[in-house]
Amino acid sequence: MKASLLAFSILFIGVAVAAPEPVVDTSGQKLRTGVKYYILPVLRGKGGGLTVSTSGNDTCPLFVVQEKLEVLNGTPVTFTPYNAKTGVILTSTDLNIKSYGTTTSCDKPPVWKLLKVLTGVWFLSTGGVEGNPGIDTVVNWFKIEKADKDYVLSFCPSVCKCQTLCRELGLFNGDDGNKHLSLSDQVPSFKVKFKRA
């Protein structure tokens, strides 16, 4: 009896979810609400940071894609957590992501959201709503998760009592020649780091 209780306790501890911890940038500083950052790939040599861009002949919405050239940092973003009491961005916390600095004729808000494009593939695009957590805005909430010593972006919102998809985001090679940040079981997780803009 004691042996099985001990085994259960060890198993339970092994699957316990880690407590949220501050996300740090490339200089070791904590990410803060309202401060602009570049989202860069951990593995270099296959493209630059994340940016927003048109797709094909469509001018709207803008899609979240990886810069084709490694030397380009992409478009700066801010993170707005669901509960921003301390101003520090924590892992495993619902947040909105908002792009800055892109001149375009697209009139959609620069807040990121999921947009279903293909069967089994959801691309990230602009047009989301900042704040206002609930079922109507569930596609606008993302998380930063720890992945060993790095980070990944994920979609697994907990802002409402609703059933949603839950997966780390990766890069999907689109027909338009862009690597789209996407939610799909067809792509591996995209490990990222954050550099203050």
Secondary structure, DSSP 8 states (H G I E B T S, - for coil): -HHHHHHHHHHHHHT------B-B-TTS-B-BTT--EEEEESS-SS---EEEEEETTEEEEEEEEE-SSTT-----EEEEESS-SSSB-BTT--EEEEE-S---S--S-SB-EEEEEETTEEEEES---SS--SGGGGGG-BEEEEETTEEEEEE---SSSS----EE-EEEE-TTS-EEEEE-TTS-B-EEEEEE-
